[in-house]
Amino acid sequence: MEPFNAFYNNVVTLIINPLIGLLFAVGIAYFVWGAAQFILNADNEEARKKGKQHLLWSVIGLFIMVAVFEILRIVLNTFGVALP
């Protein structure tokens, strides 16, 4: 079982964790982009509407990512699986 644990730890450490960080960074960048569109296009109602949509969907996406991460953490702690 030790080779599987080493493989699992490597996959989580080298692939999954950086991928999660990248997704959070993309979500935050999308939020900042939407805020910039909303603020910089104060005179254009259509562009402000697009900015609002970017803000809304980025917040929803970030909320879902945090919720899934926390639910996964709770489930793993319940079953005693240690995260690497």
PDB file with SEQRES, HELIX, SHEET and CRYST1 records, atoms N, CA, C and O in Angstrom:
SEQRES   1 A   84  MET GLU PRO PHE ASN ALA PHE TYR ASN ASN VAL VAL THR          
SEQRES   2 A   84  LEU ILE ILE ASN PRO LEU ILE GLY LEU LEU PHE ALA VAL          
SEQRES   3 A   84  GLY ILE ALA TYR PHE VAL TRP GLY ALA ALA GLN PHE ILE          
SEQRES   4 A   84  LEU ASN ALA ASP ASN GLU GLU ALA ARG LYS LYS GLY LYS          
SEQRES   5 A   84  GLN HIS LEU LEU TRP SER VAL ILE GLY LEU PHE ILE MET          
SEQRES   6 A   84  VAL ALA VAL PHE GLU ILE LEU ARG ILE VAL LEU ASN THR          
SEQRES   7 A   84  PHE GLY VAL ALA LEU PRO                                      
HELIX    1 AA1 GLU A    2  VAL A   11  1                                  10    
HELIX    2 AA2 VAL A   12  ILE A   16  3                                   5    
HELIX    3 AA3 ASN A   17  LEU A   40  1                                  24    
HELIX    4 AA4 GLU A   45  THR A   78  1                                  34    
CRYST1    1.000    1.000    1.000  90.00  90.00  90.00 P 1           1          
ATOM      1  N   MET A   1       0.815  -1.187   0.000  1.00  0.00           N  
ATOM      2  CA  MET A   1       0.000   0.000   0.000  1.00  0.00           C  
ATOM      3  C   MET A   1       0.863   1.257   0.000  1.00  0.00           C  
ATOM      4  O   MET A   1       0.383   2.334  -0.352  1.00  0.00           O  
ATOM      5  N   GLU A   2       2.106   1.137   0.382  1.00  0.00           N  
ATOM      6  CA  GLU A   2       3.013   2.290   0.440  1.00  0.00           C  
ATOM      7  C   GLU A   2       3.258   2.922  -0.934  1.00  0.00           C  
ATOM      8  O   GLU A   2       3.277   4.150  -1.021  1.00  0.00           O  
ATOM      9  N   PRO A   3       3.448   2.147  -2.016  1.00  0.00           N  
ATOM     10  CA  PRO A   3       3.626   2.802  -3.322  1.00  0.00           C  
ATOM     11  C   PRO A   3       2.392   3.614  -3.741  1.00  0.00           C  
ATOM     12  O   PRO A   3       2.523   4.672  -4.357  1.00  0.00           O  
ATOM     13  N   PHE A   4       1.206   3.120  -3.408  1.00  0.00           N  
ATOM     14  CA  PHE A   4       0.002   3.871  -3.746  1.00  0.00           C  
ATOM     15  C   PHE A   4      -0.047   5.175  -2.980  1.00  0.00           C  
ATOM     16  O   PHE A   4      -0.395   6.209  -3.549  1.00  0.00           O  
ATOM     17  N   ASN A   5       0.296   5.151  -1.696  1.00  0.00           N  
ATOM     18  CA  ASN A   5       0.287   6.377  -0.896  1.00  0.00           C  
ATOM     19  C   ASN A   5       1.288   7.394  -1.425  1.00  0.00           C  
ATOM     20  O   ASN A   5       1.003   8.591  -1.465  1.00  0.00           O  
ATOM     21  N   ALA A   6       2.456   6.919  -1.829  1.00  0.00           N  
ATOM     22  CA  ALA A   6       3.453   7.823  -2.391  1.00  0.00           C  
ATOM     23  C   ALA A   6       2.943   8.414  -3.699  1.00  0.00           C  
ATOM     24  O   ALA A   6       3.101   9.611  -3.942  1.00  0.00           O  
ATOM     25  N   PHE A   7       2.329   7.582  -4.549  1.00  0.00           N  
ATOM     26  CA  PHE A   7       1.775   8.070  -5.813  1.00  0.00           C  
ATOM     27  C   PHE A   7       0.670   9.089  -5.551  1.00  0.00           C  
ATOM     28  O   PHE A   7       0.630  10.144  -6.183  1.00  0.00           O  
ATOM     29  N   TYR A   8      -0.220   8.773  -4.624  1.00  0.00           N  
ATOM     30  CA  TYR A   8      -1.326   9.673  -4.276  1.00  0.00           C  
ATOM     31  C   TYR A   8      -0.791  11.011  -3.773  1.00  0.00           C  
ATOM     32  O   TYR A   8      -1.260  12.069  -4.193  1.00  0.00           O  
ATOM     33  N   ASN A   9       0.190  10.963  -2.874  1.00  0.00           N  
ATOM     34  CA  ASN A   9       0.758  12.199  -2.335  1.00  0.00           C  
ATOM     35  C   ASN A   9       1.412  13.032  -3.436  1.00  0.00           C  
ATOM     36  O   ASN A   9       1.294  14.257  -3.442  1.00  0.00           O  
ATOM     37  N   ASN A  10       2.104  12.367  -4.370  1.00  0.00           N  
ATOM     38  CA  ASN A  10       2.744  13.095  -5.467  1.00  0.00           C  
ATOM     39  C   ASN A  10       1.711  13.729  -6.389  1.00  0.00           C  
ATOM     40  O   ASN A  10       1.878  14.874  -6.809  1.00  0.00           O  
ATOM     41  N   VAL A  11       0.654  13.004  -6.706  1.00  0.00           N  
ATOM     42  CA  VAL A  11      -0.383  13.550  -7.586  1.00  0.00           C  
ATOM     43  C   VAL A  11      -1.047  14.753  -6.930  1.00  0.00           C  
ATOM     44  O   VAL A  11      -1.252  15.780  -7.577  1.00  0.00           O  
ATOM     45  N   VAL A  12      -1.381  14.634  -5.665  1.00  0.00           N  
ATOM     46  CA  VAL A  12      -2.037  15.742  -4.960  1.00  0.00           C  
ATOM     47  C   VAL A  12      -1.097  16.930  -4.838  1.00  0.00           C  
ATOM     48  O   VAL A  12      -1.502  18.068  -5.077  1.00  0.00           O  
ATOM     49  N   THR A  13       0.149  16.678  -4.469  1.00  0.00           N  
ATOM     50  CA  THR A  13       1.106  17.757  -4.247  1.00  0.00           C  
ATOM     51  C   THR A  13       1.534  18.433  -5.542  1.00  0.00           C  
ATOM     52  O   THR A  13       1.647  19.658  -5.590  1.00  0.00           O  
ATOM     53  N   LEU A  14       1.773  17.656  -6.585  1.00  0.00           N  
ATOM     54  CA  LEU A  14       2.343  18.212  -7.807  1.00  0.00           C  
ATOM     55  C   LEU A  14       1.310  18.606  -8.860  1.00  0.00           C  
ATOM     56  O   LEU A  14       1.617  19.418  -9.733  1.00  0.00           O  
ATOM     57  N   ILE A  15       0.100  18.058  -8.803  1.00  0.00           N  
ATOM     58  CA  ILE A  15      -0.887  18.343  -9.845  1.00  0.00           C  
ATOM     59  C   ILE A  15      -2.129  19.011  -9.271  1.00  0.00           C  
ATOM     60  O   ILE A  15      -2.500  20.096  -9.718  1.00  0.00           O  
ATOM     61  N   ILE A  16      -2.769  18.398  -8.307  1.00  0.00           N  
ATOM     62  CA  ILE A  16      -4.056  18.875  -7.813  1.00  0.00           C  
ATOM     63  C   ILE A  16      -3.927  20.227  -7.104  1.00  0.00           C  
ATOM     64  O   ILE A  16      -4.666  21.158  -7.422  1.00  0.00           O  
ATOM     65  N   ASN A  17      -3.009  20.347  -6.157  1.00  0.00           N  
ATOM     66  CA  ASN A  17      -2.875  21.597  -5.409  1.00  0.00           C  
ATOM     67  C   ASN A  17      -2.514  22.785  -6.307  1.00  0.00           C  
ATOM     68  O   ASN A  17      -3.122  23.845  -6.163  1.00  0.00           O  
ATOM     69  N   PRO A  18      -1.547  22.654  -7.232  1.00  0.00           N  
ATOM     70  CA  PRO A  18      -1.304  23.788  -8.137  1.00  0.00           C  
ATOM     71  C   PRO A  18      -2.502  24.099  -9.033  1.00  0.00           C  
ATOM     72  O   PRO A  18      -2.751  25.262  -9.348  1.00  0.00           O  
ATOM     73  N   LEU A  19      -3.241  23.078  -9.442  1.00  0.00           N  
ATOM     74  CA  LEU A  19      -4.423  23.302 -10.273  1.00  0.00           C  
ATOM     75  C   LEU A  19      -5.501  24.066  -9.507  1.00  0.00           C  
ATOM     76  O   LEU A  19      -6.155  24.946 -10.066  1.00  0.00           O  
ATOM     77  N   ILE A  20      -5.684  23.734  -8.246  1.00  0.00           N  
ATOM     78  CA  ILE A  20      -6.649  24.451  -7.408  1.00  0.00           C  
ATOM     79  C   ILE A  20      -6.214  25.902  -7.243  1.00  0.00           C  
ATOM     80  O   ILE A  20      -7.037  26.813  -7.333  1.00  0.00           O  
ATOM     81  N   GLY A  21      -4.934  26.117  -7.002  1.00  0.00           N  
ATOM     82  CA  GLY A  21      -4.422  27.483  -6.894  1.00  0.00           C  
ATOM     83  C   GLY A  21      -4.616  28.268  -8.177  1.00  0.00           C  
ATOM     84  O   GLY A  21      -4.960  29.449  -8.136  1.00  0.00           O  
ATOM     85  N   LEU A  22      -4.399  27.628  -9.313  1.00  0.00           N  
ATOM     86  CA  LEU A  22      -4.596  28.278 -10.603  1.00  0.00           C  
ATOM     87  C   LEU A  22      -6.060  28.650 -10.807  1.00  0.00           C  
ATOM     88  O   LEU A  22      -6.359  29.745 -11.284  1.00  0.00           O  
ATOM     89  N   LEU A  23      -6.969  27.758 -10.455  1.00  0.00           N  
ATOM     90  CA  LEU A  23      -8.399  28.049 -10.598  1.00  0.00           C  
ATOM     91  C   LEU A  23      -8.832  29.211  -9.706  1.00  0.00           C  
ATOM     92  O   LEU A  23      -9.627  30.052 -10.124  1.00  0.00           O  
ATOM     93  N   PHE A  24      -8.313  29.260  -8.481  1.00  0.00           N  
ATOM     94  CA  PHE A  24      -8.622  30.392  -7.614  1.00  0.00           C  
ATOM     95  C   PHE A  24      -8.060  31.682  -8.191  1.00  0.00           C  
ATOM     96  O   PHE A  24      -8.723  32.718  -8.140  1.00  0.00           O  
ATOM     97  N   ALA A  25      -6.846  31.639  -8.740  1.00  0.00           N  
ATOM     98  CA  ALA A  25      -6.243  32.828  -9.341  1.00  0.00           C  
ATOM     99  C   ALA A  25      -7.058  33.305 -10.546  1.00  0.00           C  
ATOM    100  O   ALA A  25      -7.253  34.507 -10.727  1.00  0.00           O  
ATOM    101  N   VAL A  26      -7.532  32.370 -11.363  1.00  0.00           N  
ATOM    102  CA  VAL A  26      -8.364  32.738 -12.518  1.00  0.00           C  
ATOM    103  C   VAL A  26      -9.676  33.359 -12.047  1.00  0.00           C  
ATOM    104  O   VAL A  26     -10.137  34.343 -12.624  1.00  0.00           O  
ATOM    105  N   GLY A  27     -10.275  32.796 -11.012  1.00  0.00           N  
ATOM    106  CA  GLY A  27     -11.516  33.353 -10.471  1.00  0.00           C  
ATOM    107  C   GLY A  27     -11.327  34.761  -9.930  1.00  0.00           C  
ATOM    108  O   GLY A  27     -12.174  35.628 -10.143  1.00  0.00           O  
ATOM    109  N   ILE A  28     -10.238  34.991  -9.243  1.00  0.00           N  
ATOM    110  CA  ILE A  28      -9.965  36.321  -8.707  1.00  0.00           C  
ATOM    111  C   ILE A  28      -9.656  37.303  -9.842  1.00  0.00           C  
ATOM    112  O   ILE A  28     -10.100  38.450  -9.808  1.00  0.00           O  
ATOM    113  N   ALA A  29      -8.899  36.856 -10.841  1.00  0.00           N  
ATOM    114  CA  ALA A  29      -8.614  37.712 -11.997  1.00  0.00           C  
ATOM    115  C   ALA A  29      -9.900  38.077 -12.735  1.00  0.00           C  
ATOM    116  O   ALA A  29     -10.060  39.216 -13.175  1.00  0.00           O  
ATOM    117  N   TYR A  30     -10.809  37.124 -12.871  1.00  0.00           N  
ATOM    118  CA  TYR A  30     -12.097  37.379 -13.520  1.00  0.00           C  
ATOM    119  C   TYR A  30     -12.902  38.400 -12.722  1.00  0.00           C  
ATOM    120  O   TYR A  30     -13.572  39.257 -13.298  1.00  0.00           O  
ATOM    121  N   PHE A  31     -12.832  38.307 -11.393  1.00  0.00           N  
ATOM    122  CA  PHE A  31     -13.505  39.264 -10.537  1.00  0.00           C  
ATOM    123  C   PHE A  31     -12.922  40.660 -10.723  1.00  0.00           C  
ATOM    124  O   PHE A  31     -13.667  41.629 -10.867  1.00  0.00           O  
ATOM    125  N   VAL A  32     -11.607  40.767 -10.722  1.00  0.00           N  
ATOM    126  CA  VAL A  32     -10.940  42.063 -10.903  1.00  0.00           C  
ATOM    127  C   VAL A  32     -11.262  42.633 -12.281  1.00  0.00           C  
ATOM    128  O   VAL A  32     -11.501  43.833 -12.412  1.00  0.00           O  
ATOM    129  N   TRP A  33     -11.272  41.783 -13.312  1.00  0.00           N  
ATOM    130  CA  TRP A  33     -11.618  42.227 -14.659  1.00  0.00           C  
ATOM    131  C   TRP A  33     -13.054  42.785 -14.689  1.00  0.00           C  
ATOM    132  O   TRP A  33     -13.296  43.830 -15.293  1.00  0.00           O  
ATOM    133  N   GLY A  34     -13.977  42.111 -14.056  1.00  0.00           N  
ATOM    134  CA  GLY A  34     -15.349  42.582 -14.002  1.00  0.00           C  
ATOM    135  C   GLY A  34     -15.467  43.894 -13.249  1.00  0.00           C  
ATOM    136  O   GLY A  34     -16.214  44.783 -13.660  1.00  0.00           O  
ATOM    137  N   ALA A  35     -14.736  44.023 -12.150  1.00  0.00           N  
ATOM    138  CA  ALA A  35     -14.761  45.273 -11.385  1.00  0.00           C  
ATOM    139  C   ALA A  35     -14.183  46.415 -12.211  1.00  0.00           C  
ATOM    140  O   ALA A  35     -14.709  47.528 -12.197  1.00  0.00           O  
ATOM    141  N   ALA A  36     -13.110  46.138 -12.925  1.00  0.00           N  
ATOM    142  CA  ALA A  36     -12.510  47.170 -13.778  1.00  0.00           C  
ATOM    143  C   ALA A  36     -13.477  47.580 -14.880  1.00  0.00           C  
ATOM    144  O   ALA A  36     -13.621  48.769 -15.165  1.00  0.00           O  
ATOM    145  N   GLN A  37     -14.138  46.618 -15.499  1.00  0.00           N  
ATOM    146  CA  GLN A  37     -15.123  46.943 -16.530  1.00  0.00           C  
ATOM    147  C   GLN A  37     -16.255  47.781 -15.955  1.00  0.00           C  
ATOM    148  O   GLN A  37     -16.705  48.739 -16.583  1.00  0.00           O  
ATOM    149  N   PHE A  38     -16.704  47.430 -14.788  1.00  0.00           N  
ATOM    150  CA  PHE A  38     -17.811  48.144 -14.152  1.00  0.00           C  
ATOM    151  C   PHE A  38     -17.421  49.582 -13.813  1.00  0.00           C  
ATOM    152  O   PHE A  38     -18.198  50.507 -14.047  1.00  0.00           O  
ATOM    153  N   ILE A  39     -16.231  49.772 -13.267  1.00  0.00           N  
ATOM    154  CA  ILE A  39     -15.795  51.099 -12.832  1.00  0.00           C  
ATOM    155  C   ILE A  39     -15.376  51.977 -14.011  1.00  0.00           C  
ATOM    156  O   ILE A  39     -15.758  53.145 -14.087  1.00  0.00           O  
ATOM    157  N   LEU A  40     -14.597  51.417 -14.920  1.00  0.00           N  
ATOM    158  CA  LEU A  40     -14.055  52.226 -16.008  1.00  0.00           C  
ATOM    159  C   LEU A  40     -15.083  52.584 -17.077  1.00  0.00           C  
ATOM    160  O   LEU A  40     -14.864  53.522 -17.844  1.00  0.00           O  
ATOM    161  N   ASN A  41     -16.173  51.875 -17.143  1.00  0.00           N  
ATOM    162  CA  ASN A  41     -17.206  52.145 -18.138  1.00  0.00           C  
ATOM    163  C   ASN A  41     -18.459  52.725 -17.489  1.00  0.00           C  
ATOM    164  O   ASN A  41     -19.576  52.271 -17.741  1.00  0.00           O  
ATOM    165  N   ALA A  42     -18.251  53.726 -16.659  1.00  0.00           N  
ATOM    166  CA  ALA A  42     -19.370  54.319 -15.931  1.00  0.00           C  
ATOM    167  C   ALA A  42     -20.385  54.957 -16.864  1.00  0.00           C  
ATOM    168  O   ALA A  42     -21.564  55.052 -16.522  1.00  0.00           O  
ATOM    169  N   ASP A  43     -19.944  55.397 -18.044  1.00  0.00           N  
ATOM    170  CA  ASP A  43     -20.849  56.082 -18.952  1.00  0.00           C  
ATOM    171  C   ASP A  43     -21.541  55.149 -19.941  1.00  0.00           C  
ATOM    172  O   ASP A  43     -22.482  55.564 -20.619  1.00  0.00           O  
ATOM    173  N   ASN A  44     -21.097  53.910 -20.034  1.00  0.00           N  
ATOM    174  CA  ASN A  44     -21.651  52.954 -20.996  1.00  0.00           C  
ATOM    175  C   ASN A  44     -22.454  51.890 -20.244  1.00  0.00           C  
ATOM    176  O   ASN A  44     -21.876  51.034 -19.576  1.00  0.00           O  
ATOM    177  N   GLU A  45     -23.750  51.942 -20.348  1.00  0.00           N  
ATOM    178  CA  GLU A  45     -24.613  51.024 -19.589  1.00  0.00           C  
ATOM    179  C   GLU A  45     -24.401  49.567 -19.994  1.00  0.00           C  
ATOM    180  O   GLU A  45     -24.428  48.680 -19.140  1.00  0.00           O  
ATOM    181  N   GLU A  46     -24.190  49.309 -21.281  1.00  0.00           N  
ATOM    182  CA  GLU A  46     -23.990  47.924 -21.738  1.00  0.00           C  
ATOM    183  C   GLU A  46     -22.700  47.333 -21.168  1.00  0.00           C  
ATOM    184  O   GLU A  46     -22.679  46.170 -20.765  1.00  0.00           O  
ATOM    185  N   ALA A  47     -21.627  48.123 -21.131  1.00  0.00           N  
ATOM    186  CA  ALA A  47     -20.360  47.646 -20.586  1.00  0.00           C  
ATOM    187  C   ALA A  47     -20.464  47.456 -19.070  1.00  0.00           C  
ATOM    188  O   ALA A  47     -19.884  46.521 -18.520  1.00  0.00           O  
ATOM    189  N   ARG A  48     -21.202  48.342 -18.400  1.00  0.00           N  
ATOM    190  CA  ARG A  48     -21.413  48.167 -16.956  1.00  0.00           C  
ATOM    191  C   ARG A  48     -22.188  46.888 -16.675  1.00  0.00           C  
ATOM    192  O   ARG A  48     -21.909  46.184 -15.704  1.00  0.00           O  
ATOM    193  N   LYS A  49     -23.154  46.594 -17.521  1.00  0.00           N  
ATOM    194  CA  LYS A  49     -23.929  45.361 -17.352  1.00  0.00           C  
ATOM    195  C   LYS A  49     -23.032  44.140 -17.506  1.00  0.00           C  
ATOM    196  O   LYS A  49     -23.155  43.175 -16.753  1.00  0.00           O  
ATOM    197  N   LYS A  50     -22.128  44.184 -18.486  1.00  0.00           N  
ATOM    198  CA  LYS A  50     -21.174  43.082 -18.653  1.00  0.00           C  
ATOM    199  C   LYS A  50     -20.274  42.946 -17.431  1.00  0.00           C  
ATOM    200  O   LYS A  50     -19.989  41.839 -16.973  1.00  0.00           O  
ATOM    201  N   GLY A  51     -19.831  44.088 -16.909  1.00  0.00           N  
ATOM    202  CA  GLY A  51     -18.996  44.064 -15.702  1.00  0.00           C  
ATOM    203  C   GLY A  51     -19.726  43.457 -14.523  1.00  0.00           C  
ATOM    204  O   GLY A  51     -19.144  42.687 -13.758  1.00  0.00           O  
ATOM    205  N   LYS A  52     -21.008  43.802 -14.368  1.00  0.00           N  
ATOM    206  CA  LYS A  52     -21.812  43.219 -13.285  1.00  0.00           C  
ATOM    207  C   LYS A  52     -21.919  41.708 -13.438  1.00  0.00           C  
ATOM    208  O   LYS A  52     -21.819  40.968 -12.459  1.00  0.00           O  
ATOM    209  N   GLN A  53     -22.122  41.255 -14.673  1.00  0.00           N  
ATOM    210  CA  GLN A  53     -22.224  39.814 -14.916  1.00  0.00           C  
ATOM    211  C   GLN A  53     -20.914  39.107 -14.583  1.00  0.00           C  
ATOM    212  O   GLN A  53     -20.926  38.020 -14.006  1.00  0.00           O  
ATOM    213  N   HIS A  54     -19.782  39.716 -14.944  1.00  0.00           N  
ATOM    214  CA  HIS A  54     -18.481  39.129 -14.603  1.00  0.00           C  
ATOM    215  C   HIS A  54     -18.308  39.051 -13.088  1.00  0.00           C  
ATOM    216  O   HIS A  54     -17.831  38.047 -12.559  1.00  0.00           O  
ATOM    217  N   LEU A  55     -18.696  40.113 -12.403  1.00  0.00           N  
ATOM    218  CA  LEU A  55     -18.595  40.111 -10.940  1.00  0.00           C  
ATOM    219  C   LEU A  55     -19.471  39.025 -10.331  1.00  0.00           C  
ATOM    220  O   LEU A  55     -19.030  38.284  -9.452  1.00  0.00           O  
ATOM    221  N   LEU A  56     -20.704  38.932 -10.796  1.00  0.00           N  
ATOM    222  CA  LEU A  56     -21.633  37.944 -10.254  1.00  0.00           C  
ATOM    223  C   LEU A  56     -21.118  36.524 -10.462  1.00  0.00           C  
ATOM    224  O   LEU A  56     -21.067  35.737  -9.517  1.00  0.00           O  
ATOM    225  N   TRP A  57     -20.736  36.192 -11.691  1.00  0.00           N  
ATOM    226  CA  TRP A  57     -20.315  34.821 -11.971  1.00  0.00           C  
ATOM    227  C   TRP A  57     -18.979  34.476 -11.326  1.00  0.00           C  
ATOM    228  O   TRP A  57     -18.744  33.318 -10.981  1.00  0.00           O  
ATOM    229  N   SER A  58     -18.103  35.457 -11.158  1.00  0.00           N  
ATOM    230  CA  SER A  58     -16.841  35.158 -10.477  1.00  0.00           C  
ATOM    231  C   SER A  58     -17.087  34.883  -8.996  1.00  0.00           C  
ATOM    232  O   SER A  58     -16.461  33.991  -8.423  1.00  0.00           O  
ATOM    233  N   VAL A  59     -17.989  35.635  -8.371  1.00  0.00           N  
ATOM    234  CA  VAL A  59     -18.310  35.390  -6.959  1.00  0.00           C  
ATOM    235  C   VAL A  59     -18.966  34.017  -6.800  1.00  0.00           C  
ATOM    236  O   VAL A  59     -18.649  33.276  -5.870  1.00  0.00           O  
ATOM    237  N   ILE A  60     -19.874  33.688  -7.706  1.00  0.00           N  
ATOM    238  CA  ILE A  60     -20.518  32.373  -7.642  1.00  0.00           C  
ATOM    239  C   ILE A  60     -19.488  31.265  -7.823  1.00  0.00           C  
ATOM    240  O   ILE A  60     -19.505  30.276  -7.091  1.00  0.00           O  
ATOM    241  N   GLY A  61     -18.597  31.424  -8.788  1.00  0.00           N  
ATOM    242  CA  GLY A  61     -17.559  30.416  -9.026  1.00  0.00           C  
ATOM    243  C   GLY A  61     -16.619  30.258  -7.846  1.00  0.00           C  
ATOM    244  O   GLY A  61     -16.287  29.137  -7.461  1.00  0.00           O  
ATOM    245  N   LEU A  62     -16.187  31.375  -7.267  1.00  0.00           N  
ATOM    246  CA  LEU A  62     -15.301  31.304  -6.102  1.00  0.00           C  
ATOM    247  C   LEU A  62     -16.015  30.669  -4.915  1.00  0.00           C  
ATOM    248  O   LEU A  62     -15.417  29.884  -4.179  1.00  0.00           O  
ATOM    249  N   PHE A  63     -17.283  30.999  -4.726  1.00  0.00           N  
ATOM    250  CA  PHE A  63     -18.053  30.395  -3.636  1.00  0.00           C  
ATOM    251  C   PHE A  63     -18.146  28.879  -3.816  1.00  0.00           C  
ATOM    252  O   PHE A  63     -17.968  28.125  -2.859  1.00  0.00           O  
ATOM    253  N   ILE A  64     -18.423  28.441  -5.034  1.00  0.00           N  
ATOM    254  CA  ILE A  64     -18.526  26.996  -5.295  1.00  0.00           C  
ATOM    255  C   ILE A  64     -17.191  26.315  -5.040  1.00  0.00           C  
ATOM    256  O   ILE A  64     -17.153  25.238  -4.445  1.00  0.00           O  
ATOM    257  N   MET A  65     -16.095  26.925  -5.479  1.00  0.00           N  
ATOM    258  CA  MET A  65     -14.779  26.308  -5.264  1.00  0.00           C  
ATOM    259  C   MET A  65     -14.455  26.193  -3.781  1.00  0.00           C  
ATOM    260  O   MET A  65     -13.954  25.162  -3.334  1.00  0.00           O  
ATOM    261  N   VAL A  66     -14.736  27.242  -3.019  1.00  0.00           N  
ATOM    262  CA  VAL A  66     -14.471  27.202  -1.576  1.00  0.00           C  
ATOM    263  C   VAL A  66     -15.373  26.175  -0.903  1.00  0.00           C  
ATOM    264  O   VAL A  66     -14.921  25.429  -0.035  1.00  0.00           O  
ATOM    265  N   ALA A  67     -16.642  26.129  -1.294  1.00  0.00           N  
ATOM    266  CA  ALA A  67     -17.573  25.176  -0.691  1.00  0.00           C  
ATOM    267  C   ALA A  67     -17.151  23.740  -0.963  1.00  0.00           C  
ATOM    268  O   ALA A  67     -17.159  22.910  -0.054  1.00  0.00           O  
ATOM    269  N   VAL A  68     -16.784  23.441  -2.197  1.00  0.00           N  
ATOM    270  CA  VAL A  68     -16.351  22.075  -2.538  1.00  0.00           C  
ATOM    271  C   VAL A  68     -15.084  21.720  -1.773  1.00  0.00           C  
ATOM    272  O   VAL A  68     -14.955  20.607  -1.263  1.00  0.00           O  
ATOM    273  N   PHE A  69     -14.156  22.655  -1.692  1.00  0.00           N  
ATOM    274  CA  PHE A  69     -12.909  22.411  -0.965  1.00  0.00           C  
ATOM    275  C   PHE A  69     -13.189  22.112   0.503  1.00  0.00           C  
ATOM    276  O   PHE A  69     -12.600  21.191   1.070  1.00  0.00           O  
ATOM    277  N   GLU A  70     -14.077  22.876   1.120  1.00  0.00           N  
ATOM    278  CA  GLU A  70     -14.396  22.654   2.529  1.00  0.00           C  
ATOM    279  C   GLU A  70     -15.183  21.365   2.747  1.00  0.00           C  
ATOM    280  O   GLU A  70     -14.936  20.651   3.719  1.00  0.00           O  
ATOM    281  N   ILE A  71     -16.115  21.062   1.869  1.00  0.00           N  
ATOM    282  CA  ILE A  71     -16.860  19.801   1.989  1.00  0.00           C  
ATOM    283  C   ILE A  71     -15.910  18.619   1.852  1.00  0.00           C  
ATOM    284  O   ILE A  71     -16.013  17.648   2.601  1.00  0.00           O  
ATOM    285  N   LEU A  72     -14.995  18.698   0.907  1.00  0.00           N  
ATOM    286  CA  LEU A  72     -14.014  17.629   0.733  1.00  0.00           C  
ATOM    287  C   LEU A  72     -13.144  17.483   1.970  1.00  0.00           C  
ATOM    288  O   LEU A  72     -12.848  16.367   2.397  1.00  0.00           O  
ATOM    289  N   ARG A  73     -12.732  18.609   2.548  1.00  0.00           N  
ATOM    290  CA  ARG A  73     -11.920  18.570   3.765  1.00  0.00           C  
ATOM    291  C   ARG A  73     -12.684  17.921   4.912  1.00  0.00           C  
ATOM    292  O   ARG A  73     -12.113  17.127   5.660  1.00  0.00           O  
ATOM    293  N   ILE A  74     -13.968  18.247   5.064  1.00  0.00           N  
ATOM    294  CA  ILE A  74     -14.784  17.672   6.131  1.00  0.00           C  
ATOM    295  C   ILE A  74     -14.941  16.167   5.931  1.00  0.00           C  
ATOM    296  O   ILE A  74     -14.818  15.399   6.886  1.00  0.00           O  
ATOM    297  N   VAL A  75     -15.209  15.743   4.704  1.00  0.00           N  
ATOM    298  CA  VAL A  75     -15.383  14.313   4.419  1.00  0.00           C  
ATOM    299  C   VAL A  75     -14.083  13.561   4.687  1.00  0.00           C  
ATOM    300  O   VAL A  75     -14.096  12.496   5.305  1.00  0.00           O  
ATOM    301  N   LEU A  76     -12.959  14.114   4.223  1.00  0.00           N  
ATOM    302  CA  LEU A  76     -11.684  13.434   4.454  1.00  0.00           C  
ATOM    303  C   LEU A  76     -11.348  13.360   5.933  1.00  0.00           C  
ATOM    304  O   LEU A  76     -10.837  12.342   6.399  1.00  0.00           O  
ATOM    305  N   ASN A  77     -11.627  14.428   6.682  1.00  0.00           N  
ATOM    306  CA  ASN A  77     -11.372  14.380   8.127  1.00  0.00           C  
ATOM    307  C   ASN A  77     -12.306  13.400   8.822  1.00  0.00           C  
ATOM    308  O   ASN A  77     -11.916  12.767   9.804  1.00  0.00           O  
ATOM    309  N   THR A  78     -13.529  13.264   8.329  1.00  0.00           N  
ATOM    310  CA  THR A  78     -14.481  12.327   8.928  1.00  0.00           C  
ATOM    311  C   THR A  78     -13.981  10.898   8.800  1.00  0.00           C  
ATOM    312  O   THR A  78     -14.102  10.107   9.735  1.00  0.00           O  
ATOM    313  N   PHE A  79     -13.418  10.567   7.638  1.00  0.00           N  
ATOM    314  CA  PHE A  79     -12.925   9.217   7.414  1.00  0.00           C  
ATOM    315  C   PHE A  79     -11.466   9.041   7.782  1.00  0.00           C  
ATOM    316  O   PHE A  79     -10.911   7.960   7.583  1.00  0.00           O  
ATOM    317  N   GLY A  80     -10.829  10.075   8.315  1.00  0.00           N  
ATOM    318  CA  GLY A  80      -9.465   9.963   8.791  1.00  0.00           C  
ATOM    319  C   GLY A  80      -8.418   9.914   7.716  1.00  0.00           C  
ATOM    320  O   GLY A  80      -7.325   9.396   7.947  1.00  0.00           O  
ATOM    321  N   VAL A  81      -8.719  10.441   6.532  1.00  0.00           N  
ATOM    322  CA  VAL A  81      -7.735  10.473   5.466  1.00  0.00           C  
ATOM    323  C   VAL A  81      -6.938  11.762   5.597  1.00  0.00           C  
ATOM    324  O   VAL A  81      -7.505  12.854   5.631  1.00  0.00           O  
ATOM    325  N   ALA A  82      -5.627  11.627   5.669  1.00  0.00           N  
ATOM    326  CA  ALA A  82      -4.762  12.800   5.832  1.00  0.00           C  
ATOM    327  C   ALA A  82      -4.428  13.401   4.487  1.00  0.00           C  
ATOM    328  O   ALA A  82      -4.077  12.692   3.543  1.00  0.00           O  
ATOM    329  N   LEU A  83      -4.539  14.713   4.407  1.00  0.00           N  
ATOM    330  CA  LEU A  83      -4.131  15.413   3.190  1.00  0.00           C  
ATOM    331  C   LEU A  83      -2.614  15.584   3.203  1.00  0.00           C  
ATOM    332  O   LEU A  83      -2.029  15.841   4.255  1.00  0.00           O  
ATOM    333  N   PRO A  84      -1.985  15.445   2.060  1.00  0.00           N  
ATOM    334  CA  PRO A  84      -0.512  15.615   2.036  1.00  0.00           C  
ATOM    335  C   PRO A  84      -0.120  17.052   2.211  1.00  0.00           C  
ATOM    336  O   PRO A  84       1.068  17.372   2.216  1.00  0.00           O  
TER     337      PRO A  84                                                      
END                                                                             
